[in-house]
Amino acid sequence: MLYFFVKDLQRKYNSYKKKSHDNLGIGHFYERQIRYLYETKGWRVEPYGILKGKSDLGRDLICTKKKQVLIIQAKNWSVKNKKIIYPKHLMQLAGSILHYINQNPKHKIPTGVFITTAKFHDDTKKVARALNIQHRNIKLDKNYPMIKCNINRKGKRLFFFPFDKLYDNVHIDINNGEFYTDKISECVKKGFKHVG
């Protein structure tokens, strides 16, 4: 019985990864991918853009580790359309950082990070250096492990799919035995249950 349950869930998950997503969906996909990259390096990541929607103030992700704060803007723009990141595209992030500093005067000054699938114009790189904004190119990868295995405050071991309602509210702390995976069999083997 458990075998068929695991197989059915794995099929649903695999189907989700293969399906076509609209622009909003693929944008969320990319932000989740970037979140995964940072959380697996020990950062606590708040998916500000997904949770706040159009009120995100140009902050897709807010990452914290000890006293470090990163404010990330993630742009998944089509490489085929040859879109280019110009200096004006950094200005929203620069303004958002200033607003964050104003709202959180006791926090450490955050570092801005602009991550995109598109190319940076040479002038943009110069502006980024002047504003102390890091810039990175990261390709969209629909094959990164998306299943979150989380241990909640009561010690319950639960796993979540990207199509689950609470998915974006779930944090992964790799120092607490939590992890991302692609295999439901691994979740079950390590005592995690799906409640979605």
N, C-alpha and C positions, 0 to 999 in steps of 0.2 A: 504493500500500500504506500509506504514512504517513498519507494522507488518511483512510482507513477506520479506522486505529488511533486517530487524534486524535478522529474523530467518535464512535467507540465509547466512549472514555474520557469525552468530554464528556457523552454520554448517561447514563452511570453516575453522574457527578457531579451532573448536573441532577436525576436521579431521587432521589438521596440528599437533596437540598435540599427536595424536594417531599413526601417521605414523612412520615408521622406518627411522632413519637418519644414514648417513654414518659416519665414524670416525670424519671427519672435522665438520660435522653438529652437532654431539653429543657434540663435544668439545665446539662449539659455544653456544650450549644449556646450558652447564654447566657454562661457563663464564657469560652468561646472567643471569642465576640463582643467581650467586654470586653477580653480579651487583645489581640485585633486592634487595637482602638482605642488601646491604650497602646503596643503595639509599633510601630505606624505613626507614633507621636510620639517614637520614639527610646528608649523604655524597654526594659530587658531584663525579661522577665516569666517567672516560674516558676509553672506551673499547679499550685500546691500542692494544691488541693482535688481535682482530677482524679487526680493521681498518688498522693495519700495516702488518698483515700476518706474513710471515717468517722473516720480519725485526723488530719484536717486542722486540728484545733484552732480552727476558725472562720476559717481563712485560705484563701480560695479562690485568691487570686493574691498573689504577692509581687513587687513591681516595684522595680527599682533603676535609678538614673541618676546617675552620678558618686557623690556621697555621700548622695543622697536615697534613702529607702526608703518605699514605700507598702505597707501591708497592706490588701488589699481583700476585703471580703465581698460577694458578689453573690447577690441573691435574685430569682429570676424567679417572682413570684407573680401569679396570675391577677387581672387588673383586673376581670374580670366578677364574680368572687366578692367584690369590694370589700374585699379584705384590706388591712389598715393596718399600717404599721410603728410599733410602740409602743416606749417607752424600753427595755423588757426585751430587745428584739431587738438593741439596740446593745451590751448588756452582754457578750455572748459575744465580740464584736470587741474591746471594751475590755480584757477579761481576756486575750485572745490577745496583744494588744499588750504588756501587762505581762509576760506569759510570755516573749515575744520579747526584750524588754529585759533580762530576767533571764538568758536564755540567751546573749545577744549583747552583753555589757556594753561592748565596745569599739566597737560599731557606733553610728552616729547613731540617735537616737531616731526610730522610724518614725512616719509619719502614718497614721492609720486612715481608710479610705474605705469608706462603705457605699453600694453601688449596687443599685438595685432597680427593678422595674417597678411596684411598689405605691406607694401614697401614704404620706407621713410625717405622723403625728399632730403637732399643734403642740407638744405636750410633748416629743416625740422630737427635734424641731429644737432646742429649748432644751437638752436633755441633750447633744445632739451638739456644740453650741457649748461647753458646759461641759467636755466631755471632749476637745475639739479634734479631733473626728471630722468629716470632710467627708461630706456626703450628696448623692447625685445620683440623679435619675430618668432611666433610659435604657430605652427600649422594646426589646423583643426584635425583632431584625431578621434574618430567615432569608435575606436577600438580600445580606449583606455578602460580599466575596470571601474564600473559605476556602482556596483552593489555595495552599500555601506553596512558594515557590521559594527554596531554600537552597543556599549554597555551603559544603561541608564543609571540614574541616581539610586535606584532601588536594587541595582545589581542585575537587572534583567538583560539578557543577551538577545538583541533584536536585529534583524536585517531589513534594509529598505531598498526599494527599486526607485529609479528616477521618475517613474510614473505614480509613485505613492504620494499622497497628499502632504505628508510631513517631511518628505525627503530633504528639502532645502533648509529645514530647521535642525537637521541632525548634523552634529559636528563629529569629526573623527579625530581622536587623540591617539596617535600611534604609540605614545608612551604608556597608554592605559590598556593595551591589548586590543585596541580597535583597529580596523583595517578596511581597505577596499578590496574587492575581489570580482572576478567574472564568473565564478563557479558557485552555484547554489549548494552543491555537494560539500564544498569547503565550509560554508556557513553552518550547515546541518551537523557536519562532523565535529565542529568546534562548539556546538551547543547553542547556536543562534537560531531564533525562530522568526518567521514572518507573520506580522499581525495586520498588514495592509488589507 
